[in-house]
Amino acid sequence: MSNYFDAQAVVSELKSQTKSLRKKSYRRKKSRLDKFHDEILVLKKDGASNAEVQRWLRAQKRIKICLSTVHRWVNKHG
């Protein structure tokens, strides 16, 4: 009895599995801060710090968000 190993078939099967398992490409999702784009930029223009913007979002808009997220968003949009 001859045990024939078909490497091409195995590789083909593995590649199809990899393709189905591969993570979907990242699509830019909307940030929760995008709704308040104009207000945040005006606050920053008038001299508010990122921590003050974070406190404003939590108190006025009831959005709990990390300071680093505010910092990244301001750097990207400001």
N, C-alpha and C positions, 0 to 999 in steps of 0.2 A: 504494500500500500504506500503510495507516494503522497506525502503532505506538501502540497504546493502552496506557497505563501504569495498571494497577489498583493504586493506592496502598493501598486498603483490604485487598486480598489480601496485599500485601507486609507491611503492618503486622501483619496477623493471623498471618502466618507467622513474623515476627520475635518477636512476643509468645509464640507457642507454643515457639519455640526458647529464649527467655529463661526461660520457666517450667521447661523441662527442664534448663537449665543452672544454675539458681539453686541456691545452696548450701542444703542441708537445714538446718532450724532446729536450734539447739544444744539438746541434751538434757543435763542435768547428768550427768556421768560420775562414777563413784566415784573418789575420790582414793586413792592407795596409803596415805595416812596415816589414812584412815578406819578401817582395821582396828585401829589402835593409838590410837583416840580417847581411851579412858579413861587409858591409860598416859601419853600426852602431856600431857593436862590435869593429871594428878597431878604430873608433873614440873614443869610450869609453876607450879602452885600452891605447890609446895615451893621455888620460887625459881630453877629452872633457866632459863638464857637460851636463846634460839632456837638459838644456835650449839651449846650443850651438848645440846639435844634433837637437833639434826642429827647430832652425833657419836655420840650414843646409838643413833639409828636405824641409822647406818652400822655401828657395832661390834656391837650386840646383835641387830639385826633384818636386817642385811645389805641395807639400802636406801640407795642412793646418791641423794641428793636435794639440790637447791639450798637455800641458806639463805633465799632470798627466798620459796621455796615454803613452807617451814616458817613463815615470818613471816606470809604471807597466810593459811595454814590456821589458825594460832593466832588471828589477828585475826577470822576468820570464825567459828570454833567456840569460842574461849575466852572 
